[in-house]
Amino acid sequence: MKRNKIKLIFILSIMLLLFFTSLNMYTSYLKIKRTVEESIANQSVEAAKSIASSIDIETYEQFLLNPVKNEPYWELRSYLNDAREKIGALYVYTLAIDNPKAAKTMIVGMPEEAKRSFPIGEVCTVPEKQVKRAYEGKAYVTGVIKDDKYGDYLSVGAPIKGRDGKIIGYLGIDIGADMLEDIGGKVIENSISILVFNGVFVFIVLLSFFIMNKWYQKESVKEIEETEGTYQTEIRTLISSVQSLRHDFINHVQVLHGLLKLEKQAQALDYAASLFKEVQAIESIKLNVDNPGLSVLLQTKKLSAQNYNIDIQFTISSDPFDMIKTTDLIKILSNLIDNAIDATIELPEDERKIDIVCRADVNQYVFKITNTGSKIKDKENIFKSGFSTKEAVPGKVRGQGLFIVKEVVNKYNGRISIDSTGLETVAIVEIPK
């Protein structure tokens, strides 16, 4: 079943890859084709402006006074035909535009022996949108026009100005669709390497996405496992503390029951008073900490320390400590506090002291754990994986606590220092915000 799912995912991935690669290449093809058309159209507009400015205005004005196939007509037709041949256009012609909806062809630049006749005043196929632009005195460019009579072409136009500066007509140029396709084909042929590159680029992007996604899933699973391990350790510690309290509670009840059964009320009252003080101490475990994860951790460690009759004190800043992940915060403090508890319980009960400071400064977090205990002899190796100053215990992994703390601190570009004397050990962690 799992193999079939993997096979299905693989097939879908290949299909998506081919689809996006094809889509990318097709989009690139259309973009290149459109760019070619726009480039040719812009060049043709400039050519139209140049031809319009070079036309014999006086001759054209004479023709407009009597628009028939007279001497001015043939002179201008020859000029327009010469221009058509030089720029390789399909047609070069003049237009009369006296309304915003339709234009009329006046003189078409073709040889005298041309078989096709071009009547003066014939309605031109320039679309109404472009005719309106021309009527407003602007140059125009059409898209490719489908024409059964004259073929498919792209048309541009520029104004012809008379001797008084007023527009007396328009110079039109038609570029055959075949020419556009030929030029576009050559450009696309020269751009094959770009299209291939785009396809390879899409492939690399998709491949990178799958690799990153797989890596992210792997890292997420790893982080979840680490988080579960951290919290499970703390839960086991809490359960152990609760079990210890339950065991002590049963013993205390048995003692009180025995004293009352022997009718020693005074001793029972004294014993109950001492228990009340202990209950009050346990009640004071509740800490006012803004970070929920940190609050639970410190309460658990305080309960654990009290089970060993350790005098543990807390100084916590009123800060959520949210510039560091809660799981990383717990990894740092749980390991350092556990080490402090392990070192302290080796001393007589009246010498067992731990002081914990969690301070938030302007630029950094400072975590300071001070505990009484013997001096650490080999400070140079304490951060190495597997190194431990404690005796080996079957089934228990030693020497990972400070190594984990060091890795987390390094992740945040922080600093950790441990100073140990014959009286106490001080561990300080500084994490920049």
Order of alpha helices (4+ residues) and beta strands (2+ residues): alpha-alpha-alpha-beta-beta-beta-alpha-beta-beta-beta-alpha-alpha-alpha-alpha-beta-alpha-beta-beta-alpha-beta-beta
